[in-house]
Amino acid sequence: MGKEVPDNRTESKSTTLAFFATHPAFSLAEATSALDPPGGRKAMVERLKHHLKKGRLMTVTRGIYAVVPAGASPAEFRPDPFLTAVAVRADAVFSHHSALELLGAAHSV
């Protein structure tokens, strides 16, 4: 008979949650590229707005998002500053005290 059409809402939801599980901080461009929603960037913005309302995400700055761990409050959650910095600039270089913190050699944070 006819072809079965997959339910895109279920597919995209699981893909979106899988993306959140592997990207604790990410940019809008990164999410759009990885999830490739039908409708492009505009559809991705709408999808992220949904997750923001549900409390799964928080906005760090314009176009940068952090995933809120289950059970945590978005108002009280503070994302990892290094992961957030990488989301802002993927080609960023950490030096001086930041590099020592990442290596676990800094005496203060």
Secondary structure, 3 states (H helix, E strand, C coil): CCCCCCCHHHHHHHHHHHHHHHCCEEEHHHHHHHHCCCCHHHHHHHHHHHHHHHCCEEEEECCEEEECCCCCCCCCCCCCHHHHHHHHCCCCCCCHHHHHHHHCCCCCC
